[in-house]
Amino acid sequence: MTCSGEQKARDLSGCDDEQVRAARTRERLTLEATKIRDWLAANPDERRGAKGAVRQSNRTDNESAKMATGKGVIQGYTGVAAVDAAHQIVVDAQAHGTGSEQELLLPVVDATGAQRTADTAICADAGYHSEKNLGELDKRHIPAWICDNGYRQRDPRYADQARHKAKPDPLWDKSAKAKDARAAQKTKPWANTDFIEADDRSHCLCPAGKRLYRNGGNCTINGYAATKYTGAERDCVPCDQRTRCLRTPHQTKVRQVAFFRGKRDGSASHTERMKRRIDSDQGKQMIGARFATVEPVFGNLRHNKRLDRFTLRGRTKVNGQWKLYCMVHNIEKLGHHGYAN
């Protein structure tokens, strides 16, 4: 096939344009990388987390953070609100560039100090639960009801909650990738709570009905007294439940389980004491009251007021937007109670 001189000229012109675009791309990426390096060098501790780890940041909005949501991981902010249980008035509202709610509890407690009395109780969900937070609240003598991640497993009212997971999702993703993800999610690994310990603590039974024998009756794990059990190779190696029982079935031969008895020094931790409070009749009432108090407020802001995302950048602006919507919620509450007249 032969080409004319005009065709060759067009081909050469196309090659030149491609080289120019590549050069511009390299220049742009080099400039962005230089800006990132310069910012990191000038702000070495700007994005340090509570435990000293470096948080991933965003050059466009350095105060935002990556956080997991129902629609995947996004770059954004967390909106926190303290609500009065009597009238559903937002007492304090803050926006933070972090996906961890644990470190946001004490700033809210500090901010609401003027509105609280000695009898005012703090009730929060499991995202704010940590030994450090509970210890600080106890140190300040502040009544608190903060549930842990496992409180629903201990509450008989949630015994049949698994049946709701079988209901069809209105936004059901029918792609092959989503089907594989759902199949993997249905097959959950066996947890320690799935094993049954014998009354004499000589052994425990796994979900497959095999025995795990005690190999440590008085162990200490992270300051807690525990009893350890280990399965036998003759039972674990040929078991057809290995993929559900072991995290790395191709590397690990047998399953090990530990049952904890409490703090070794005999004094219960703040977490253990809070579990007993949450599991009591009064604790169940307080958790139910929290649902009825704060969740409707977030429902009003997200659904009725359409604040399903922050539309600004920078913590100062996002914090102002969040407080503005919460203020509108309060004004609406006052209006409905006759203050407008």
N, C-alpha and C positions, 0 to 999 in steps of 0.2 A: 504494500500500500504506500502510495506516495503522498506527500503533503506539500501544499503550496507554501510560498514564502509568507503569505499572510497568516496561515494556520500556525506556522512555527513562531511567528511573532506573538500571536495570542498565547501560545503555550509558555513562551518565555516570560510574558507579562504576568501570567498566572503564578509562575514559580516565584517571581519577584514579590508579588503581593503576599504570598504565603510566608516568605522569609521575613517580610516587614511585620506581619501579624505575630509571628513567633518571637521576633525581637521585642515587640511591644509587650507581649505576655511575659517574657523573661524580665523585662524592666519593671513591670508592675509587681510581679511576685517578689523580686529582689527588694523593691521599695517597701512592700508590706512586711517582709521578713526583717528588714532593718528597723522599722518602726516597732515591731514586736520585741526585738532584742533590746532596743533602747529603753522601752517601757519596763521590761522585766529587770533590766540593770538598775533603773532608777527607783523601782518599787519592789524590792526583794521580798518584803513581808506583807504586801498589800492584800494578797489573796490567801493568806494562811488561815486554815481552819482551826476549830477549837482544839483539835488534837495535834496540831502542828503540820498536818499534811497540806500540800499545795493544792488549791482548788483550780480546776480548769476555768479559764476566764474567756472573755470575749473582747476583742479589740475595739469593737464599736461601742459596747457598753460594759466597761470593766466591772461595774458594781452588780451586774446580773450573774446568774449561775445556772448551770445545767441541773435540771430536776426532772424526775420521772413523773409522767402523767398517764392517764388512761389512753392517750393518743401517742404515746412514745415519749422520748426525751426531748425537752424543749429548753431554750435559753430564756430565762425569765425571772420572775419574782414570786415570793410567797406572801399572800395577804393574810394577816392575823387580826382577829377581832375578839375583844372581851365584851361579853353581852350580859346585861342585867337580867336575872331570871324572872324578876317581878313584872317587867314591862317590855322586855326584848329591846332595850335601848343599848346601842353600842357605846360602851363606856370608854374604850380605847381601841384605836386602829393603827396598825403599823404594817409597812411593807419592807421585806428584807430580801436581799439577793442570796438566798441559800435554800437548798432543798431539804435541809435537816431542821425539823421543828423543835428538836430537843433544846437547842440553844436559844430558842425564842421565848420560852416560858418565863424565865426570870425577868427579862426586860418588860414584859407585859405586867408582871406582878409589881415591879417597881413603879411603872407608870400609873397603876390604878391604886396606889397607896392612899391617896387623898379620898377616894370614894369608898374604901373598905373600912370596916370596923373589926373589932377583935373576933366577932362571931361570923364574919363573912367567909364563906368556904370557896375554894378554887376547885372547879371541876373541869377536867380537860380529857381529850381523847388519848389514845395510845401513842400517837406521834410525839407527845411531849413527855412520855414516861422515860425516866432514867434514874439511876441510883443517885447521881449528883443532884438532880433537881429535887428529888424527894428529900434528900438530906438537907438541902438548903431551906426548903419549906418547913421541915421539922425544926431546924435551927431557929427560924424566925417565928415559930409557934403559929403558923398559918394553917388552918384546917384545909385539907385537900383531899380530893377524890380523883385520882388519875389512874385509869385502867391500863393494864399491860396488854401485850399482843395476844396472850392466851386466855383472856378472861371469858371469851365466848365458848371455848372448849370446856370450861369448867361450869358454865351456866346451863342448867337443863332447859331453859327457855329457848336456847339456840340449838337444841339437839337435832332438829330436822331442817336446819338451814341448808344442808347440802342439796336438798331437793330443788331449791330455787336455781341452782347452777345448771340444772338440766333443762330449764325453760329456754325456748328459742330466743336468740338475740335479734331485736328488730334491725340492727345494723350488721347482720350475720355476713361474714366474709366467706365466700364459697370458693376461694382460690385454693389450689393444691397446697400451697405453702401454709395457709391458715389452717387447713385441715390437719396437716402434720403437727402444727403447733398445738392444736386442740387435743389431738390424740396423745401427745407427750404430756400435756397438762393434766389429762384425766388419770394418767398413771403416775401417781405421786409416790415418792420413796417412803419406805417405812420409817417412822420416827420412833424415838424412845418410848413415847406414850403408847405405841402399838404393841409393845412387849409387856407380858404379864409376869410380875415377880411373885415367887412363891412366898407363903407366909413365913417359912423358916429361913428365907433368904439364902437357900442353898443353890437355887437355880432360877431361871426365868424362861418363859416360853415365847418363842418368836411367832409371828403371824402364820408361819407354815406348820406350826405345831412341834417344832424341834426344840430341844433343850439347849440353853446356854448356861455353862457352869461358872460358878463364882471363882474368880481368881484374884479378888481383892475385897475383903469384907470391911475394912476400916481405912479406906483411902481418903486423901485430901486433894481436892481438885479446885484450884482457885479459891482456897479458903473454906470450901464447903466439904462436909463429910459425905462420902459416897460409897456405894457398893458396886463393884465392877463385875461384869459377866462376859464370857467369851464363848463363842460357838466352837463346835468340833469340826475338823476338816471333813470327816466322813459325812457330816450332815450339810455343811455349807457349800463345799465344792460342787457336788452334783445337784444342788437345789435349783429348781427352775425359777425361783424368785430372786436370784442374785442381782438382776438389773434393778430391782426395786429396793433391795436391801443394802447394797453397797454402792458407794459413789464411784469407785473405780473397780468394777468386778474383774477386769482383766489383770489388775495388779494385786488386789487384796483378796486373801483366801477366805477369811472368816470375819464374822460380824462381832463387834464389841459394843456393849451397852453399859451405861452407868445410871444408877438411881441415886439422886441426891437427898440428903437428910437435913440440910440446913447448915448454918454457919458452924465452923469447927469450934470457935471460941464460946459457943453457947448462946450468943446474942443474935437475935434475928436481924437480918438486914432491913433497910427501909423498904426494899422491894417486897420482901416476904410479908412485912406488916401491912403494906398497902394491898397486897393480894387478899389478905384476910378481911380487910375493910371493904374491898370491892365485892367479895363473895358474900358478905353479910346481907341481910334483908335491907338495911338502910343503904348499903352500897349499891344494890340493884336499883333502888328508887332514885338515887342520885345520878346514876348513869342514864336511866330513863329520862330524868328531868333535863339532863344535858342535851340529849337528842332533841327534846321538845323546845329547848331554849335557843340554841345557837344555829341548828341546822335550818330552821325556817328563815333566819336572817340571811344566811348565805344563799338560800333558794330565792329569796326576794331580790338580792343583789345580782345574782347570776341570770335568773330567768326573767323576772319582771323588769329589772333595770338594764338587762342585756349586757352586764359587765362579765362577759365570758373570757375576756383577755384584757391585759393592760396594753394601752396603745401608745405609751410614751417610753422614753429611754432615760436612764439615770435614776438612782434611788430617790432623789429629792422630788422629781416630777412624778414618779410612780407612787411614791408615798402620798403626795398631794392628791393624785387622782383617786387613790383608795380611800383616803379620809373624806374626800368630797362626796363620794357615793354613799359612804356610811353616814355622813351628815344628812344627806337627802333622805335616807332611811329613817333617821331620827326625827326629822321634820315631819315626815309623813306620819309617823307614829303619834307625834304630838297633835297633829291636825285631826287624826281620827279619834283622839281622846277629848276633843272639844277645846283645846287650847287656842285654836284659830279663831274662836268666837269670843 
